[in-house]
Amino acid sequence: MMSLRFFLLLVFQFSVSGILAINNEDPTAKTMEDFSGYPFHEPTDYPSAPPNSLLSFLRVDTTTLQNQIDELSTLSDTPAPSVTRILYTEKDVLARRYIKNLMGLSGLSVREDAVGNIFGRWDGYEPDLAPVATGSHIDAIPYSGKYDGVVGVLGAIEAINVLKRSGFKPKRSLEVVLFTSEEPTRFGIGCLGSRLLAGSEALAEALKTTVDGQNISFLEAARSAGYAKEQDDISSVFLKEGSYSAFVELHIEQGPILEAEGLSIGIVTAIAAPASLKVDFEGNGGHAGAVLMPNRNDAGLAAAELALAVEKHVLGSGSIDTVGTVGILELHPGAINSIPSKSHVEIDTRDIDEKRRNDVIEKIHQSAATIASKRGVRLSEFKIVNQDPPALSDKSVIEAMEAASKELNLTHKLMISRAYHDSLFMARVSPMGMLFIPCYKGYSHKPEEYASSHDMGNGVKVLAMTLAKLSLN
């Protein structure tokens, strides 16, 4: 028979539980809230509150956001203030774990695909509808900064927290995406994760035989990080068109326009079309002192002349939106007293006009052939590594971003992105848009990269409001 003491203890426990339930103070949830700083109670009594009613409740925890950015920057293979985080390395794996933990603390359900794209979902009250997605990347080229991409991932998680704190409940689910390898550092392929999500069969096939500079295969590297476990075919990551109803990416501008003009928000209308070229010349080489100048077939000078030709053709395009960069120039054997017998050049050229950019590529090809003939060297390779089309932001997403900026009384302008981002490929999956915030002097891909907490807070607010609007469509 139950003792009186035990019975009274049960009554007391049920009474306390009832009081706590009435006051919404579940002990476990309260402990988690105290630990994370975020509320864990999901509101249920205002599922269709219009976004403009949220204005007075949008509170961005910029202190925590900055602390998270600083913590993530310590997961680097180079010392502060620089950040180096290369695909599938130990620091990359640790950084991914950090993001997944934050997603979990924010109440998101987390999943990963075969190449390590990470998804954190907040279910809407009509979960069968196509969700609205947001996100960016956290990999970092050698000796870069701590804001590129990271603002779009941590800021997206914070935008979800902002909406939860405000009492908003989405109709469409909201999903934060961490894209694998936006930077081409390890395998020479930019936006690897988003390209695959967009259904690039050619890339999925090529990755079966792709290796890095240390001759480590992509699949071997992926498996070392816990991905691509079951088979070599990674087409399982492909998304069908319409998998998302919209995609919005928050990013630092990586340019000086917003800061110079004193504006808070940039609304991207188009992303420039990138193309990458690899060019190899082969000459005779020889001793730097013994071979006379008229008798030389210098592969190094052929490469140098081609670099100048790239500049000439870009400047001659007739548009300031055409850009070209010789980012890699390698000479063999690479000795001061040896005439280069081989040279390797890698060229990046971009434009928002695909035809104009392709015309520049053709002129570069013609110049490479002419230079080789004139200098008596062989043009052993002229390879177009990628030749992507530009992407236009969707009108409905632009309108949502503009409306959010206006309602928040934030100055903004329409602008193009000359840098390319994962959004370029997500535009093949769903309507797309991008938000820019100012960064110090436009610096990026260097340790001096910086965005203020104030500007990040503005960006997160506009992102949160935009997500809210899109989720109710």
C-alpha positions in Angstrom: 0.0 0.0 0.0 1.3 3.5 -0.9 2.6 5.3 2.2 1.0 8.6 3.1 4.4 10.3 2.8 4.9 9.0 -0.7 1.4 10.1 -1.7 1.9 13.6 -0.4 5.2 13.8 -2.3 3.5 12.9 -5.5 0.7 15.5 -4.8 3.4 18.1 -4.2 5.3 17.2 -7.4 2.1 17.3 -9.5 1.1 20.6 -7.9 4.5 22.2 -8.7 4.5 20.8 -12.2 1.0 22.3 -12.7 2.1 25.7 -11.4 5.2 25.6 -13.6 3.1 24.6 -16.6 0.7 27.4 -16.0 3.6 29.9 -15.8 5.4 28.3 -18.8 8.4 27.5 -16.6 9.3 23.9 -17.4 12.6 23.3 -15.4 14.4 21.6 -18.2 13.5 24.3 -20.7 14.4 27.0 -18.2 17.9 25.4 -17.7 18.4 25.3 -21.5 17.2 28.9 -21.8 19.6 30.1 -19.1 22.5 28.2 -20.7 21.9 29.4 -24.3 20.3 32.8 -23.7 17.4 32.0 -26.1 13.8 31.1 -25.3 12.7 27.5 -26.1 8.9 27.9 -25.9 7.3 27.8 -29.3 4.3 30.2 -29.5 1.0 28.6 -30.7 -1.6 31.4 -30.4 -0.5 33.7 -33.2 0.3 31.6 -36.3 -0.6 34.2 -38.8 0.6 37.4 -37.3 1.5 39.8 -40.1 5.2 40.7 -40.3 4.6 44.4 -39.8 3.2 43.6 -36.4 6.6 42.2 -35.4 8.5 45.5 -35.7 8.4 46.4 -32.1 9.5 42.9 -31.1 12.5 42.3 -33.4 15.4 42.2 -30.9 18.8 41.1 -32.3 21.3 39.8 -29.7 24.3 41.4 -31.4 26.6 40.7 -28.5 26.0 37.0 -28.7 26.2 37.1 -32.5 29.6 38.8 -32.3 30.8 36.4 -29.7 29.8 33.4 -31.9 31.7 34.9 -34.9 34.8 35.4 -32.7 34.5 31.8 -31.3 34.2 30.4 -34.8 37.2 32.3 -36.0 39.4 30.5 -33.5 38.8 27.3 -35.5 41.5 28.2 -38.0 44.7 26.8 -39.3 46.4 30.2 -39.2 46.8 32.6 -36.2 44.4 35.5 -35.5 43.4 37.9 -36.9 43.5 35.7 -40.0 41.2 32.8 -40.6 42.0 29.7 -42.7 39.4 27.0 -42.8 39.7 24.5 -45.7 37.1 21.9 -46.8 37.1 18.7 -44.8 40.1 19.5 -42.6 40.0 19.1 -38.8 39.1 22.8 -38.3 36.3 22.6 -40.9 34.8 19.6 -39.1 35.0 21.3 -35.8 33.4 24.4 -37.2 30.6 22.3 -38.7 30.0 20.8 -35.3 29.8 24.2 -33.7 27.1 25.3 -36.2 25.1 22.1 -35.7 25.2 22.7 -32.0 23.9 26.2 -32.4 21.1 25.0 -34.7 20.1 22.5 -32.1 20.1 25.1 -29.3 17.8 27.2 -31.5 15.3 24.3 -31.7 16.1 23.5 -35.4 16.0 19.9 -36.7 19.4 19.2 -38.2 20.3 17.0 -41.2 23.3 16.7 -43.5 23.7 15.4 -47.0 26.4 13.3 -48.6 28.8 16.2 -49.2 28.2 18.0 -45.9 25.6 20.6 -46.8 23.9 21.2 -43.4 20.3 22.0 -43.0 18.5 23.3 -39.8 14.7 23.5 -40.1 12.0 25.3 -38.1 8.8 23.7 -39.0 5.9 25.9 -40.0 2.3 25.3 -39.3 1.8 24.1 -42.9 4.9 22.0 -43.1 3.9 20.3 -46.4 4.5 23.6 -48.2 7.9 24.3 -49.8 10.0 26.0 -47.2 11.9 29.3 -47.3 15.6 28.9 -47.0 18.5 31.1 -46.0 22.2 30.6 -45.3 25.8 30.8 -46.6 29.2 29.2 -46.0 31.8 29.1 -43.3 34.9 27.8 -45.2 37.6 30.4 -45.5 40.5 30.8 -48.0 44.0 31.0 -46.5 44.7 34.1 -44.4 41.3 35.6 -44.9 38.8 37.2 -42.5 36.0 36.0 -40.1 32.9 37.6 -41.6 32.7 36.3 -45.2 29.9 33.8 -45.4 29.9 33.4 -41.6 27.5 36.4 -41.2 25.1 34.7 -43.5 25.1 31.4 -41.4 25.2 32.7 -37.9 23.1 35.7 -38.9 20.5 33.3 -40.3 20.4 31.3 -37.1 20.0 34.6 -35.2 17.2 35.7 -37.5 15.3 32.5 -36.6 15.9 33.3 -32.9 14.7 36.9 -33.5 11.4 35.6 -35.0 11.0 33.1 -32.2 11.5 35.7 -29.5 9.1 38.0 -31.3 6.3 35.4 -31.1 6.1 34.8 -34.8 5.2 31.4 -36.1 5.9 30.7 -39.8 3.4 29.2 -42.2 6.1 27.7 -44.5 8.9 26.1 -42.7 12.2 28.1 -42.5 15.5 26.4 -43.2 19.0 27.5 -42.5 21.6 26.0 -45.0 25.3 25.8 -44.4 26.8 25.2 -47.9 29.9 23.0 -48.3 32.9 24.7 -49.9 31.8 28.0 -51.4 35.5 28.7 -51.8 37.5 26.8 -54.4 40.6 26.5 -52.2 41.0 22.7 -51.9 39.6 21.2 -55.1 39.5 24.3 -57.4 35.6 24.3 -57.5 33.8 27.3 -56.2 30.3 26.8 -54.6 30.7 23.1 -54.7 27.8 22.3 -52.3 25.3 24.6 -53.9 26.3 23.5 -57.5 25.5 20.0 -56.4 22.2 21.0 -54.8 21.3 22.7 -58.1 21.8 19.3 -59.8 25.1 19.5 -61.6 25.5 16.0 -63.0 28.8 16.9 -64.6 30.3 17.9 -61.3 28.9 14.9 -59.5 30.7 12.7 -62.1 33.9 14.7 -62.1 34.2 14.5 -58.3 34.7 10.8 -58.6 38.2 11.4 -59.9 39.0 14.9 -58.5 42.1 15.2 -56.3 43.6 18.1 -54.3 47.2 19.4 -54.4 48.4 16.5 -52.2 46.7 14.0 -54.5 44.0 13.2 -52.0 40.8 12.4 -53.8 37.6 14.3 -53.1 35.8 11.2 -52.0 38.6 10.2 -49.6 38.6 13.7 -48.1 34.8 13.7 -47.8 34.9 10.3 -46.0 37.6 11.5 -43.6 35.1 14.2 -42.5 32.2 11.7 -42.2 30.5 12.2 -45.5 30.0 10.2 -48.8 30.1 7.1 -46.7 28.0 4.6 -48.7 28.8 5.1 -52.4 30.7 7.1 -54.9 27.5 8.5 -56.5 26.7 11.8 -54.8 23.7 12.7 -56.9 21.6 12.0 -53.8 22.2 15.6 -52.8 20.5 17.1 -55.9 17.4 19.2 -55.1 14.4 19.3 -57.4 13.5 22.7 -58.8 10.9 24.2 -56.4 12.3 22.4 -53.4 12.2 25.9 -51.7 9.7 28.6 -52.3 12.4 31.2 -51.9 16.1 31.5 -50.9 17.7 34.6 -49.3 21.4 35.0 -48.5 22.8 37.6 -46.1 26.4 38.6 -46.8 28.9 41.4 -46.3 29.2 43.5 -49.4 32.9 42.7 -50.0 33.0 46.1 -51.7 33.1 49.8 -50.6 29.8 51.1 -52.0 27.5 50.9 -49.0 30.0 52.2 -46.5 31.0 55.1 -48.9 27.4 56.1 -49.4 26.4 55.7 -45.8 23.7 53.1 -46.5 22.6 50.3 -44.3 21.4 47.6 -46.7 22.2 46.5 -50.3 19.5 44.6 -52.1 21.1 42.5 -54.9 19.3 42.4 -58.2 21.8 40.3 -60.1 25.0 38.2 -59.5 27.8 38.4 -62.1 28.5 35.4 -64.2 31.9 33.9 -63.3 34.3 32.0 -65.6 37.6 30.3 -64.8 40.4 29.6 -67.3 43.5 27.5 -67.1 46.3 28.1 -69.6 49.6 26.3 -70.0 52.6 27.3 -72.2 55.7 25.1 -72.9 59.0 26.5 -74.1 62.6 25.3 -74.2 64.1 26.7 -71.0 67.8 26.9 -70.5 70.5 28.6 -68.6 69.8 32.3 -67.8 73.2 33.4 -68.8 74.1 31.1 -71.6 71.1 31.3 -73.9 71.0 34.6 -75.8 67.8 36.7 -76.0 67.1 36.2 -79.7 67.3 32.4 -79.2 64.9 32.1 -76.3 61.5 30.4 -76.2 60.5 31.8 -72.8 57.2 30.3 -71.5 57.3 32.7 -68.6 57.2 35.8 -70.8 54.4 34.2 -72.8 52.4 34.0 -69.5 53.3 37.6 -68.6 52.2 38.8 -72.0 48.9 36.9 -71.7 48.3 38.5 -68.3 48.5 41.9 -69.9 46.3 40.8 -72.7 43.6 39.8 -70.1 43.7 43.4 -68.8 43.5 44.8 -72.3 40.5 42.8 -73.3 38.6 43.4 -70.1 39.1 47.1 -70.3 38.1 47.1 -73.9 34.7 45.4 -73.2 33.0 48.8 -73.0 31.5 48.1 -69.5 32.8 48.7 -66.0 31.0 45.5 -65.0 33.5 43.4 -66.9 36.4 42.3 -64.7 39.4 39.9 -65.1 42.1 38.7 -62.8 45.2 36.6 -63.3 45.2 35.1 -59.8 47.8 32.3 -60.4 51.0 32.4 -62.4 53.4 29.5 -61.9 56.8 29.0 -63.6 58.8 25.9 -64.0 61.5 25.1 -62.8 61.1 28.3 -60.7 64.8 29.1 -60.3 66.2 32.7 -60.7 68.9 31.5 -63.1 66.8 29.3 -65.3 64.6 30.3 -68.2 61.1 29.1 -67.6 60.3 26.1 -69.7 56.7 25.9 -68.6 54.2 28.3 -67.3 50.7 27.9 -65.8 48.2 30.7 -65.7 44.7 30.7 -64.0 42.3 33.5 -65.0 39.0 34.7 -63.5 36.7 36.8 -65.6 33.2 38.0 -64.7 30.3 40.1 -66.0 26.6 40.5 -65.4 26.3 40.2 -69.2 27.1 36.6 -70.2 27.7 37.3 -73.9 30.1 40.2 -73.2 32.0 38.0 -70.8 32.2 35.1 -73.3 33.5 37.6 -76.0 36.3 38.5 -73.6 37.1 34.8 -73.1 37.3 34.2 -76.9 39.7 37.2 -77.2 41.9 35.8 -74.4 42.0 32.5 -76.3 43.0 34.2 -79.5 45.7 36.2 -77.7 47.1 33.0 -76.1 47.4 31.4 -79.5 49.0 34.5 -81.1 51.5 34.9 -78.2 52.5 31.2 -78.4 53.2 31.5 -82.1 55.1 34.8 -81.8 57.3 33.5 -79.0 57.9 30.1 -80.3 56.3 28.3 -77.4 53.5 25.8 -77.4 50.0 26.5 -76.1 49.6 23.1 -74.4 46.3 23.8 -72.7 43.5 26.4 -72.8 40.8 25.0 -70.6 37.5 26.7 -69.5 37.1 25.2 -66.1 33.6 26.7 -65.5 31.5 29.2 -67.5 28.5 29.9 -65.4 25.5 32.1 -66.4 24.6 35.1 -64.4 21.6 35.0 -62.0 18.8 37.5 -61.5 17.2 38.0 -58.2 13.5 37.2 -58.2 11.1 40.2 -58.3 9.0 38.8 -55.3 12.1 38.4 -53.2 13.4 41.8 -54.1 10.0 43.3 -53.1 10.0 41.5 -49.8 13.6 42.7 -49.0 12.7 46.3 -50.0 9.5 46.3 -48.0 11.3 45.0 -44.9 14.0 47.7 -45.2 11.4 50.4 -45.5 9.4 49.2 -42.6 12.5 49.1 -40.5 13.4 52.6 -41.7 16.8 51.5 -43.0 18.4 53.2 -45.9 19.0 50.8 -48.8 19.8 50.7 -52.5 19.5 48.2 -55.4 22.9 46.9 -56.6 24.6 44.0 -58.4 27.0 41.5 -56.9 30.3 41.3 -58.8 31.4 38.5 -56.4 29.6 35.3 -56.9 27.9 33.4 -54.1 26.0 30.2 -53.4 22.9 32.3 -54.3 24.0 32.1 -57.9 23.3 28.4 -58.0 20.3 28.4 -55.6 18.6 30.6 -58.3 18.4 27.4 -60.3 16.4 25.7 -57.5 14.1 28.5 -56.3 13.4 32.3 -56.5 16.5 33.9 -55.0 17.6 37.2 -53.4 20.6 38.6 -51.5 21.1 41.2 -48.8 24.3 43.0 -48.4 25.6 44.9 -45.3 28.5 47.3 -45.3 32.0 46.1 -44.5 35.0 48.2 -43.6 36.6 49.8 -46.7 35.1 46.9 -48.7 37.8 44.6 -47.4 37.3 40.9 -47.8 39.4 37.8 -48.2 42.0 39.4 -45.9 42.4 39.6 -42.1 41.2 43.2 -42.0 37.7 42.2 -43.1 35.2 43.7 -40.6 31.5 44.4 -40.2 30.2 46.3 -37.2 27.7 44.8 -34.8 25.3 47.6 -35.7 25.4 46.8 -39.4 25.1 43.0 -38.7 22.1 43.7 -36.5 20.4 45.7 -39.2 21.0 42.9 -41.7 19.6 40.2 -39.4 16.5 42.3 -38.8 15.9 42.7 -42.5 16.6 39.1 -43.1 14.2 38.1 -40.3 11.4 40.3 -41.6 12.0 39.1 -45.2 11.8 35.5 -44.1 8.6 36.2 -42.2 7.0 37.8 -45.2 8.0 35.0 -47.5 7.0 32.3 -45.1 3.4 33.6 -45.1 3.0 33.6 -48.9 
